[in-house]
């Protein structure tokens, strides 16, 4: 029997598509239904490495975990990673194809749709249920021609749709009624029902509006989902605000992260954001770099351009001052490359071909190569033996004497990253350094917090996925969804 596919679409970006899809994946998996996530087209700089050696959007990797599966490239066959204001790296079925602008990608969409349908068909052969997620809104009139992300896909595979809207910012009735009005007759017919997300307060106060909406649109409201205070699900692309540290702890650590224009994989910092003894400061362009115990240079999709932006913001001098006063400095992926002496892009892979002078705090040089390094990794911190589990996504190959003092030792036999002779500056290509409890404690201790409390980030992620599933079980009419 072919798999049943349900597609979660939203009236806007950030309506809650990812969270609803994640919760539904776990709800179905807990009922022993073989379920897989799917997103035809994603545009995000947060990504993950799959079990088959490719790259997909971070949200689909989390949804795979919700299904108790390893992430696979078929779960997100088309990924666009913006690398400039007008362009993006195009990744198809896990691997880079080219850099595209809006017009060239629009011309490529028929080819992309074939990849989307191939990946969906392979998943449909293996699973009973596919929870597909749309992108943005299905009512973008200018994007309807050749659409592969929303109704274009739903019509191609003939699947029903749930339409989600966020009440948090107001206008929820206009969003739902207006979106339905802008769909074609066939698209509107495949909308099974409506979902109102992030409602605070007494649902009875919303009832008159729900009744009006059902009468006006002819579509049932299948759920009014409550706002879940403190919910943590890894972001698809938006940068979640940091939370203040717990005032009950005498020892706390200040961590500053410069928010670069093309910051990528900032989910690296989620364990820091959640740790009660850490004050995570996200420093935006135009803001001075505050005093901190640890400065982290994050991953970047356009390292040379982001390095230029870092210098233009005055952060290079501020980081040098931070080091003079004994602070610690960590670079992750693109941040590691910035810490070196030179950064070369002879092929123009991330912008105009050329070279840039690095910050010079580690003795290494990096050259961007055409073949992207994509691997899941396990290992341990070199100085502590604390286990690390993460992934690499980078096009740079680094060389230099700094690598003779590695930061990590990986299970595949490789020495990885670098740490300066004085132990003050560290760099690594591995994303997920803070995810494992022992490694998190060891890194916080290195940064200046010797009495760090344990935090089990994988357990927190699991608990929040289950919390989503419990909420959907209680507040969503599942009768039209279950196979």
N, C-alpha and C positions, 0 to 999 in steps of 0.2 A: 504494500500500500504506500503511495507516495506521501512524502512528508507534508504536513500542514504548515503553511507559512502565515504568520500574522505580522503586519508592519505597523510600527509605532511612529507616527508622524507628529510634528508639532506646529502650532500656529506661528511660532517664532523660534529663533535660536534661544537656547537656555530655557525652553518651556518645560523640560524635564523628560525628554525622550530617553536619554541615556539611563537615568535612574529608574524609570518605569520599565525599560527593557531589561535592565540588570535584575530588578526585583522579580520580574516575570520569569526570567531564565532560572533563577534559584527556586521559585515557587514550583515550576514544572519539574525541575530536576529532583526536588524533594519528593515528588509524587512518582518517582521512578520512570518518568518519561524521558526518553533520549532526545535531548534538546540541544540546539547549537545557536549561537548568535550570528548575526549577519548585518553588515552595513555596506551597501553597494559602493558608496563614494563618501569618503571622509576628507575633511580639510583640517589638519591639526599638526602641531609641532610636538605633541606628546605621543610617542609611539612605543612599541614593544617589539622584541624579537620573538619569532615563533619557533615552534618545535621543528618545523621544516626549513629553518634557516632564512626566513624572510622577515618582512617588517609590516606591521599593521598599526592602526590607531590604538591608543592606550585604552579607550573605552571598550573596544571589542576584546582586548586581552582580559580586562576585568570581567566582562560578561562571560568569557570562556571559563574563568575561575568560578563564576556563579553557576555554571553548568557542570562543574567538576571536570573540566576539560583542559588540555593544554591548548594555548592559542595556536591557530593555523592560518596561513595566508588566505585561504578561501573565505575566512570570516570577514575580511575587509579587502576585496580585490582591487579597489582603486583608492589610493591615498595621495593627497596633494599636500606637500609640505612647503608653505610659503617661504621663499628665500629673498624676497624683495617686496616693494610695495605693489609691483605689477606682475610678479612671476612666482612660480612654484616648481619644486621638483616633483615630477610625476612618477609615482610608484605603482606598478601594476602587478598584481598577484605576488607581492612581496619584494619586488626588485625594481630599482630605478630604470626608467625608460628614457627620459629626457627632461630638460627644463622647458616649461611652457608658460605662455601668457594666456590671458582670457580667450583671445581669438583663436590661437592655435589649439588650445584645449577643446574649445567648442567644436572645431573641425575634427578632432580626434575622438569625440564622444561615441560615434558608431562603433569604433574599434573597442573602446572601453566597455561599451555595453555587452559586446560579445564575451569579454573576460568576466564581466559581472554574471552573466547568465551561465557560463561554464562553471564558475565557482559555486553558484547557487545550486546548480544541478548535481554537482558532486556531493554537496552537503545533504541534499534531498535524498540521495541514495543511501546515506549512512544514518540519518536521524529521523525520528518521528515528527519532530516539531522544529521549526525555525522561527526565531524571534528576530525580525529584521527592524532596523532603525533607519529612519530617514535623516535628512540633513537640512538644517534651516527650516524653510516653510515650503509647502507644496503650492502656495499661491503666488510665487514669484513669476509674474506674467512674462518677464523678459527672459526667463530661463526655461520656460516650458518646452520650447522646441529642442528636441534631443535630450530631454531630461532623463538621467539615469539614477538620480538620488532619491526621488520621492515617487510621485504617481507614475512616472515613466516606467520605473521598475515594477511597481505594483500592477500596472496594466499588463506588462510583458509576462509576468508569472501568474497573473490572475489571482492575487491574494487580497484578503480584506485588510482594512486599515482602522486603527484606533487613532483619533485625533486628540492630542493633549494640548492644554493651554495652562499658563501660569497665572494664578489670580494675585500673586504677591505684589505685582507692580500695577494692578488695576487694568480695566478694559477687557476683562476675560470674555464677557458676552459678545462684545464687538469683535474680538479676535476670532472666536469660534464661528459666529454667524458670518462675518466677513470672509473668512477663509473658505467656508463652504460655498458662499455665493460666487467666489472666483474660480471654483473648480468646474470642469466640464460635467455634463450630465453623467457620463460613465464613471468619472472619478468620484463624483459625489455619491453615486450608488454603492460604491464599494466601501464607504465609511460605515463601519458597524455601529459606532457610537462615539461619544465624546467623554473626555476625562478632564476634570478640573483639578489642577495640581496646586499644592502648597497652600491649602486653606487654613487660616487660623480662626479659632472661635467655634461657636455653636452652629453646626450644620443646618439646624432648623431656620436660622436667619437667612440662609441662602435658598431655601426651598422655593420661594415664589419666583426667584430668578431661574432656577432649574426648570420649573414648570413652564415658564415663558419660553426658555430656550428650546425645550423639547417640542413645544407647539410650533414655534417659529421655524425651526429647522427640519422638523420631522425625524430627528435623530435622538435616540435615547442617551441620557447622561448615565454612563455605566459606572461612574465612580467620582466621588469628591474626596480627594486624597489629602490627608492632613499634613500640615507643615511639621516636619520632623526636626526638632531642635537638636543641634549638634551632629547631624548626620554627616558622615564622612564617606564619600565615594570618590575615587581618583578622578580628577577633572579631565574632560576630553581635551580642552585647550585653554579654558579660562583660568586665570591665576587667582586661586582662592585667597581671601584675606588671611593674614596671620592672626593668631589669637594670643592674648597676653599670657605670660607664665603664671603659674599658681603662686599667689603671694605667700602661701604657707611654707614655702621652702626658703631657707636662709641662703643657700648656694644656688645661684642661677647663672646661665650663660647667655650672652648676647651674640647673636649670629646675624650678620648683615649680608644680604644677597643683592647685588646690583641687577636690576631688571633690564636686561639688554633688549633692543628692539626685536631680535629674532631668537629670544630665549626659547630653549627646547627642553623637553623632558623635565620640567620643573616639578613633576611629581616626586623627583628625588628628595625634595625637602618636606614632603608630607609627614614623615616621622618626627622631624624637628618641629613642625607646626603643631603637632599634637603632644609633644613632650611637655610635661608640667613645669620643668625646670629650664626650659629654653624660651627666650624671647627672640622670635624670628622677625627680622626687620627687612621688608621688601623695599628696596631703595629705587625710586623711579627717576628717570632722567629729569634733570633740573633740581633734584634734591641733593644736599651734601651727604657724603658718606658718614654716618654717625660713628661714634666710638663703639667698638665691639671687641669681643674676645676672639671671634672667628669671622673672617670674610670668605665667602664662597663665590668663585666665578663659575657660573652655570654653563650648561651646554648651550650651543648656538647653532643655528642652521646656516648662518653667514658669518663665519668667525672673523675674517679680516674687517668686514664692515662693522661688526659689533665691537671689535677692538678699537676702531676709529671712534665709535660712539662713546666708548668708555673713556677714551682720552678727552674727547670734546666736553664730556660732563665734568672733567676735573678729577675723576676718580683715580687715575694713575698716581698722581701726587698724594692723594689721600691714602691709598693703599701703602705707598712707600712710608708714609708717616706712621700708619698702623703697624707696619713691621718694625720700624725703629723703636716703637714703644713696647715691643715684645708680643704683639698679636700674632695669631696663626692665620695662614692663608691656604685655602684648598681650591684647586681647579678640577672640575669634572668635565671630561670629554673636550668640548671646545674651550672650556676654561683651562684645561691642562695645556692645550696648544698655545693659548695666550701667554701662559707663564714662561714659555721658552724664549729663545733668542731670535729666531726667524720663523716666519710662516709663509710658505710658498704655495701658490696656486697656478702652476704653469699652464693648465688646460682651461682655466676660467670656469671651474666647476661651480663656484659659489659667487660668481660675479666677474668683473674684469680680470683677465689674467695678470699676474704680477706677484710681488712679494711685499710683506709688511714686516717691520721690526716688531718683535715681541716685547713683552714686559721685562724679560731677561732675569727672572728670579729662579729659573731652572736651566741648567746647561743642556738644552736639547733644541733641535730644529724639527719642523714638521713640514711635510710635503703632501698636498692633497692629491690622491690617486683616483683613477676612474672607478676602480672596483671598491664598492662599499663593504666595510667590515661589519658583518652581522653575526653575532654569536651570543648564546646564553653561556654564562660562566659561573663556576663555583670555585672557591678557594678560601684563603684566609689572609688576614692582615699580617704583614711580614713581622711586625714587632710584638704581636700579641697572640697570634694563633686563633683569634676570633673568626668564626666562619662568615664568609660573605657569599651571597647569592644574588646575581644580577645579570646584566646584559651589556653588550657593546654595540653601538651604532655610530660609525664614523667613517669618513673618507680619508682621514689623515693618517700618515705613517710617520712616526716620530723616531729620531735617532739622536744619540748624544750621551756623554758621560753621566748625565743625571740618572739615566736608566740603569746604571750599575748599582744604584741604591733604590731598589724597587719598594713600592708601598704595599704590594700584594704578591702572594704566591698562589698561582691558579692550579687547579687539579689537572689541567692538561699539560703541566710542566713548565708553563711560561711564567717568567717574572713579569710583573705588570706595574705600570705607573712609576712614580719617583717620589722620593722624600729627600729634602735637602740635608746636608751634613749636620746642620744645627737643629734639625727636626722641626723647623718653623714653617716650611713651605712644603706642601704635598700636592701631587696631581695624579689623576687616574682616569682612564677611559671608561671605567665601569660605572654604569648607572645602577642605582639601588644600593649604594654603599651603606646607607643608614637603615635598611629594611630589617635586617636580622638583629635580634635583641642584643647579643653579645658584641657584635660589631658596632652597634649604635653606642653602647656604653663605652667601648674602647675609644671610639673617635671623639666622644664628648670629653673623656678624660684627657686625651691628647690636646684637645682645644682649651682645656683649663677648668673642667668640671670633674674633680676627682670622685665626688660622692654622687654620681649620677644614679637616679632611680631607674629600674628596668622598665622598658616599654616594648611590648610585643606587637609590632605593627601588623604582621600577617594575621594575628588573632583579632586585632581591631577591625581590619578589613573584612574578615569573615563575619564578625558580629554585626557589622553595618549592612552587609549584603543580606544576612538573615533578617535584620530589622526591616529592610525594604520589603522582603518577601512576606513577612508577617503583616505589614501594613496593607499590602495589596490583597492578601487573603481576607482581611477584615473589611476593606472598603471598596473593592472592585468587584463588579458582577462578573463572575468567571464563567457563567453558564454558556455564554456565546463564544468563549475562547477555548475551552478545554476540548480536546479531541474526543 
